[in-house]
Amino acid sequence: MSDSADDPVDGEDAGGEPHDGRVFRERTERVQAAMADANADLVALFPSSNLQYLTGFEEAPAERHLFLFVARDGDPVAVVPALYETQVRAESWLGDVRAYADREDPLAVVREAVADLGVTVNESPHVLVDDSMWATFTQDLRGVLPAASWGLASDAIEGVRVRKDDAEIEALRRAGAVADAASEWVRARGADVVGLTEAELAAEIERELRERGASDVAFPVIVGSGPNGAMPHHTHGDREIARGDPVVLDFGGTVDDYPGDQTRTVVFAGDPPEAFERVHDVVRDALEAGVDAVEPGVEAQAVDAAAREVIADAGYGDAFVHRTGHGVGLDVHEPPYVVEGNDRELEPGMVFSVEPGVYLEDRFGVRIEDLVVVTEDGCERLNDSPRGWQSP
């Protein structure tokens, strides 16, 4: 390694900008290019996964005005409460950060910022607001730009976010490995699970995810035992897990801001109820059919159809009550949605779940789920823990 003072320091490029900043700048530039296709003059974001995606800054929405404004060219402008200024500068690549004190009118700063970006109140700009922006902030922006027409930021951002870059895919791989490890751990508990409540087992799984490297759970852990497993989004309750109960286990941990998400259906001890083994075989075959259908150029709905056909042919079509999958990125549910009617063609870098299920009311449910990433010639599974129903 050279000792020259002209060499970039570790983690920076020759211009002194942090490497992550370069990634976020490139993402912003791709969104700016997409804005032209959407005929948009301005994108307005507030604390959300979109803001995090373009800047690296993560924060929950609150009552104060915090915006990022992106025009078709040039650097974005952030308008933030003064108490956030140092944090935003430290945790993002943004150079133009305009702070206001609590005693000041934030909308006066907003008016100046959008004017400096070339958007004027007397013209009719097309403004795309964050899809999850609170109504109070959207209404304030309408007051600042009364002649504007309005759309959603996803018109420009979705097409960029839907194809994950190498760093995102690697984070999702790590999250998948954490989920796999936790899944193998809980399966190995075997008969020790019998007698625990769903909530108690969910708490153990959450602890295990954290011990395996997750910073948080990606969503509330689902433990659906016996008849509770027939409710697809039952989380967990006080029902005790009994011998022979099929237990739907759906969980994931967040790693480097990206979530894992896998589902297995396990019987921890005893003999399962009548028809369970056949249903489990059908769902597992449907999972394989869905995964096998994934490749570039295939419509998202074709993956849904491949999985759904297996279940329908087995006579359980009416018991498969949800879409086959959803995209996964900074949000655990995002495009592309794997559902009938979605003719979007799959592209390399897209990541989504394949999760067929059969739910027999008052009896049991079965769901098996893996995440996949579309490759140049097929797909890569991001989960590889056992998919059978038996526990040691």
C-alpha positions in Angstrom: 0.0 0.0 0.0 1.3 3.5 -0.9 2.0 6.0 1.8 1.1 8.9 -0.5 -1.1 11.6 1.0 -2.9 11.7 -2.3 -4.2 8.1 -1.9 -7.9 7.8 -0.8 -8.4 6.8 2.8 -10.1 3.5 3.5 -13.8 3.6 2.7 -13.5 6.7 0.5 -13.1 7.3 -3.2 -10.5 9.7 -4.6 -12.9 12.6 -4.1 -13.1 11.9 -0.4 -16.8 10.8 -0.5 -17.7 7.7 1.5 -18.3 4.6 -0.6 -21.8 4.3 0.7 -22.4 7.9 -0.4 -21.4 6.9 -3.9 -24.0 4.1 -3.9 -26.8 6.4 -2.7 -25.8 9.1 -5.1 -26.0 6.6 -8.0 -29.4 5.4 -6.8 -30.6 9.0 -6.8 -29.3 9.6 -10.3 -31.2 6.5 -11.5 -34.3 7.9 -9.9 -33.7 11.3 -11.6 -33.5 9.5 -14.9 -36.8 7.7 -14.1 -38.4 11.1 -13.2 -38.1 12.2 -16.8 -40.0 9.1 -18.0 -42.7 9.8 -15.4 -42.8 13.5 -16.5 -42.1 14.5 -12.9 -40.4 17.8 -11.9 -40.0 17.0 -8.2 -40.0 14.0 -5.8 -40.8 14.8 -2.2 -39.9 12.2 0.4 -40.3 12.0 4.2 -39.0 9.5 6.7 -39.6 6.1 4.9 -37.8 3.3 3.2 -37.7 5.5 0.1 -35.7 8.1 2.0 -33.5 5.5 3.5 -32.9 3.9 0.0 -31.7 7.2 -1.5 -29.7 8.6 1.4 -28.9 5.9 4.0 -30.7 8.0 6.7 -33.3 6.0 8.6 -35.8 7.6 10.9 -39.4 7.0 11.9 -42.0 9.6 10.9 -42.9 12.2 13.6 -44.8 15.4 13.9 -42.0 17.7 12.6 -41.5 18.4 8.9 -38.6 16.4 7.5 -38.4 16.3 3.7 -36.0 15.3 0.9 -36.6 17.1 -2.4 -35.2 15.6 -5.6 -35.4 17.5 -8.9 -34.6 16.0 -12.3 -31.0 17.1 -12.1 -28.6 18.4 -9.5 -28.2 17.4 -5.9 -31.2 16.9 -3.6 -32.1 19.3 -0.8 -33.1 18.2 2.7 -35.3 20.3 5.0 -35.0 19.1 8.5 -35.7 20.1 12.1 -32.6 21.6 13.7 -32.4 18.8 16.2 -31.8 16.4 13.2 -29.3 18.4 11.3 -26.1 16.9 12.7 -27.5 13.4 12.5 -28.6 13.8 8.8 -25.2 15.1 7.8 -23.5 12.3 9.6 -25.7 9.5 8.4 -26.2 10.4 4.8 -24.3 11.7 1.7 -26.4 14.9 1.5 -24.6 18.2 1.2 -27.5 20.6 1.1 -29.3 20.2 4.5 -31.4 23.1 5.6 -32.5 23.2 9.2 -35.2 25.2 10.9 -35.8 25.8 14.6 -39.0 24.8 16.3 -39.9 28.5 16.6 -39.6 29.0 12.8 -42.0 28.2 10.0 -40.7 25.0 8.2 -42.8 25.8 5.1 -40.9 29.0 4.5 -37.7 26.8 4.3 -39.6 24.4 2.0 -40.7 27.2 -0.3 -37.1 28.4 -0.6 -35.8 24.9 -1.2 -38.1 24.0 -4.0 -37.6 27.3 -5.6 -33.8 26.7 -5.6 -34.5 23.4 -7.3 -36.2 25.3 -10.1 -39.8 24.5 -9.1 -42.0 27.6 -8.8 -45.4 28.1 -7.2 -46.7 30.0 -10.3 -46.1 27.1 -12.7 -47.7 23.7 -12.8 -45.0 21.2 -11.8 -45.7 17.5 -11.5 -44.8 16.4 -8.0 -44.4 12.9 -6.8 -44.9 12.5 -3.0 -43.8 9.6 -0.9 -46.4 6.8 -1.1 -46.5 6.6 2.7 -46.4 10.3 3.5 -48.8 11.4 6.2 -51.7 13.4 4.9 -50.8 16.4 7.0 -47.5 16.8 5.2 -49.0 16.2 1.8 -51.6 18.9 2.5 -48.8 21.3 3.5 -47.0 20.7 0.3 -50.2 21.3 -1.6 -50.3 24.7 0.1 -46.8 25.5 -1.0 -47.4 24.4 -4.6 -51.0 25.1 -5.2 -50.8 24.8 -9.0 -49.0 21.5 -9.0 -50.3 18.1 -10.2 -49.6 15.2 -8.0 -48.6 11.6 -8.1 -46.8 8.9 -6.1 -43.0 8.6 -5.7 -43.2 5.0 -6.7 -43.8 6.2 -10.2 -40.1 7.0 -10.3 -38.6 5.0 -7.5 -40.2 1.6 -7.7 -38.5 0.6 -11.0 -35.1 1.4 -9.4 -35.7 -0.3 -6.0 -37.3 -3.5 -7.5 -33.9 -4.7 -8.9 -31.6 -5.2 -5.9 -27.9 -4.4 -6.2 -25.1 -6.7 -5.1 -24.9 -5.2 -1.6 -28.6 -5.6 -1.1 -28.6 -9.2 -2.3 -25.7 -10.0 0.0 -27.6 -8.5 3.0 -30.6 -10.6 2.1 -28.5 -13.7 1.9 -27.2 -13.1 5.4 -30.7 -12.5 6.6 -31.7 -15.8 5.0 -28.9 -17.6 6.7 -30.0 -16.2 10.1 -33.6 -17.4 9.4 -32.3 -20.8 8.4 -30.2 -21.2 11.5 -33.2 -20.2 13.8 -35.5 -22.5 11.9 -33.1 -25.5 12.4 -32.7 -24.6 16.0 -36.4 -24.5 16.7 -37.1 -27.7 14.8 -34.4 -29.5 16.9 -36.3 -28.6 20.1 -38.6 -31.4 19.2 -40.9 -32.6 22.0 -39.6 -29.8 24.3 -41.9 -27.4 22.4 -45.0 -29.3 23.5 -46.7 -27.5 26.4 -45.3 -24.1 25.5 -47.7 -21.4 24.5 -47.4 -19.9 21.0 -46.3 -16.6 22.6 -43.6 -18.4 24.6 -42.2 -20.1 21.5 -42.4 -16.9 19.5 -40.3 -15.1 22.2 -37.7 -17.9 22.1 -37.5 -17.6 18.3 -37.1 -13.8 18.5 -34.2 -14.3 21.0 -32.6 -16.9 18.7 -32.8 -14.6 15.7 -31.0 -11.9 17.7 -28.4 -14.3 18.9 -27.8 -15.5 15.3 -27.0 -11.9 14.2 -30.3 -10.1 13.5 -30.6 -6.6 14.8 -34.4 -6.9 15.1 -37.3 -9.1 14.0 -38.4 -8.3 10.5 -42.1 -8.6 11.5 -44.0 -10.1 14.5 -43.1 -13.8 14.7 -46.0 -16.1 13.6 -46.6 -19.3 15.6 -49.9 -20.8 14.5 -50.6 -24.1 16.2 -53.4 -26.5 15.4 -56.5 -24.6 14.2 -54.7 -21.3 14.6 -52.5 -22.3 11.7 -55.6 -22.1 9.5 -55.5 -18.3 9.9 -52.7 -17.1 7.6 -51.7 -14.0 9.5 -52.4 -15.3 13.1 -49.4 -14.1 15.0 -49.2 -15.9 18.3 -51.4 -16.3 21.4 -51.8 -18.2 24.6 -52.8 -21.5 23.1 -50.6 -24.3 24.3 -48.9 -26.4 21.6 -50.0 -30.0 21.9 -48.7 -33.3 20.6 -49.6 -33.8 17.0 -50.3 -30.1 16.3 -49.1 -28.8 13.0 -47.4 -25.5 13.8 -46.9 -22.8 11.2 -43.7 -20.9 11.9 -43.2 -17.7 9.9 -40.4 -15.4 10.9 -37.3 -13.5 9.8 -34.6 -11.2 11.3 -33.3 -7.9 10.0 -29.6 -7.9 8.9 -28.0 -4.7 7.7 -31.5 -3.2 7.3 -32.8 -6.1 5.1 -35.3 -8.7 6.3 -35.4 -12.4 6.2 -38.7 -14.2 5.7 -39.3 -17.9 5.7 -42.1 -20.3 6.7 -42.0 -23.9 7.7 -44.8 -26.1 9.1 -43.6 -28.5 11.8 -45.1 -31.2 14.0 -42.9 -31.4 17.1 -44.2 -34.6 18.6 -46.9 -37.1 18.1 -49.0 -38.1 15.1 -50.4 -35.3 12.9 -54.1 -35.1 12.1 -55.8 -36.9 9.3 -54.9 -35.5 5.8 -52.1 -33.4 7.1 -49.3 -35.4 5.5 -51.0 -35.2 2.1 -51.7 -31.5 2.4 -48.0 -30.9 3.4 -46.8 -32.8 0.3 -49.1 -30.8 -1.9 -47.9 -27.5 -0.5 -44.3 -28.5 -0.8 -44.9 -29.6 -4.4 -46.5 -26.2 -5.1 -43.5 -24.4 -3.6 -41.2 -26.4 -5.9 -43.4 -25.6 -8.9 -43.4 -21.9 -8.1 -39.6 -21.8 -7.7 -39.1 -23.8 -10.9 -41.1 -21.2 -12.8 -38.9 -18.3 -11.8 -36.6 -16.9 -14.6 -36.1 -13.6 -16.4 -38.9 -12.7 -18.8 -41.5 -14.7 -17.0 -44.5 -12.8 -15.8 -45.0 -12.6 -12.0 -48.4 -14.1 -12.4 -47.0 -17.2 -14.1 -45.2 -18.1 -10.8 -48.5 -17.7 -9.0 -50.2 -19.9 -11.5 -47.6 -22.6 -11.3 -47.9 -22.9 -7.6 -51.7 -22.5 -7.6 -52.2 -25.2 -10.2 -50.6 -27.9 -8.1 -52.9 -27.0 -5.1 -56.0 -26.8 -7.3 -55.3 -30.1 -9.0 -55.1 -31.7 -5.5 -58.6 -30.4 -4.7 -57.5 -27.6 -2.3 -57.8 -24.6 -4.6 -60.4 -22.8 -2.4 -58.1 -23.2 0.6 -55.2 -21.3 -1.0 -56.5 -17.8 0.0 -53.6 -15.4 -0.7 -51.1 -14.5 -3.4 -48.1 -16.7 -3.9 -45.6 -14.1 -3.0 -44.4 -10.6 -2.4 -41.2 -8.7 -3.1 -38.7 -8.2 -0.2 -36.2 -5.4 0.2 -36.0 -2.6 2.7 -39.7 -3.3 3.2 -40.7 -6.9 4.0 -43.7 -6.4 1.6 -42.9 -4.5 -1.6 -43.1 -5.1 -5.4 -43.1 -7.3 -7.3 -46.2 -9.0 -6.1 -46.6 -12.6 -7.3 -50.3 -12.7 -7.9 -52.8 -13.3 -10.7 -53.1 -10.1 -12.9 -49.5 -8.9 -12.4 -48.0 -9.2 -15.9 -44.8 -7.6 -14.9 -41.9 -9.5 -16.3 -39.3 -10.8 -13.9 -35.8 -9.3 -14.1 -32.4 -10.3 -12.6 -32.0 -8.8 -9.2 -35.7 -9.0 -8.2 -36.2 -10.7 -4.8 -39.5 -12.1 -3.6 -41.1 -14.9 -1.6 -42.7 -18.0 -2.9 -45.1 -19.1 -0.2 -48.1 -21.3 -1.2 -50.4 -22.5 1.6 -53.5 -24.5 2.3 -55.8 -23.5 5.3 -58.5 -25.9 6.5 -60.7 -23.9 8.9 -60.9 -25.2 12.5 -58.3 -28.0 11.6 -54.9 -26.8 10.6 -52.9 -24.9 8.1 -49.7 -25.5 6.0 -47.5 -22.9 4.5 -43.9 -23.3 3.2 -42.0 -20.2 2.1 -38.6 -19.4 0.6 -37.2 -16.2 -0.7 -35.6 -16.2 -4.2 -33.6 -13.8 -6.2 -33.9 -13.8 -10.0 -30.6 -14.6 -11.7 -29.6 -14.3 -15.4 -30.9 -17.9 -16.1 -33.3 -18.8 -13.3 -33.2 -18.1 -9.6 -31.2 -18.6 -6.4 -33.0 -19.6 -3.2 -32.1 -17.5 -0.1 -33.4 -20.2 2.3 -32.2 -23.8 2.6 -33.4 -25.1 6.0 -35.3 -28.4 6.0 -38.8 -28.1 4.5 -40.3 -31.3 5.8 -42.8 -31.5 8.7 -41.0 -33.9 11.0 -39.1 -32.8 14.0 -36.3 -35.0 15.6 
